[in-house]
Amino acid sequence: SEKSGKVILTGTVESLAERNLVEETVRRSVGENYSLAGLSVSPPLVPDYEVQRNIATAVPAHCQVELHDFQIEVQNGNVTLKGRTNALHHKTIAEHVAANTRGVRSVTNNIRVDGPKESDTLIRENIVSLLNPYLKDHNLSGVNVSVQIGQVTLKGEYSTYDQERYIKEVAQNVPGVVAVKN
């Protein structure tokens, strides 16, 4: 947009994976000054039963063991994931697999995280201890980690999107974390 200087993308992509790739590429180029509101996902027509089967097959075995009462519902390419797990990264992996499955229009992830009831202090200490070597190696300072009822909030300045993504992934893999906000 000429007035706001905001990058506005329009058009159609065939999968959520393509949409996510476009978003990641744009974010790396222009930061947060963009809108994907005009970019729609119109996947090839794949029967719902096939989408469901493909997701169920593609979710890694180690995640399926940890996803209790796992259900995949598909209606016109719109996927809803249900169940519960004790680790946020299993929920995240299931969503990633679903979003990258041919024929998927959208994913609603209703998998509940019932992680071990670690104290917020212990969760924060674990995240900080795992991040410190990485932060030192990349000369990053000012990254703040706060935890409230298992929900992690990350604040700070990152040099690259890859650094931001790595820091978020580290936090997601710590036992007791139920959500990560950046």
Disulfide bonds with the S-S distance in Angstrom:
none
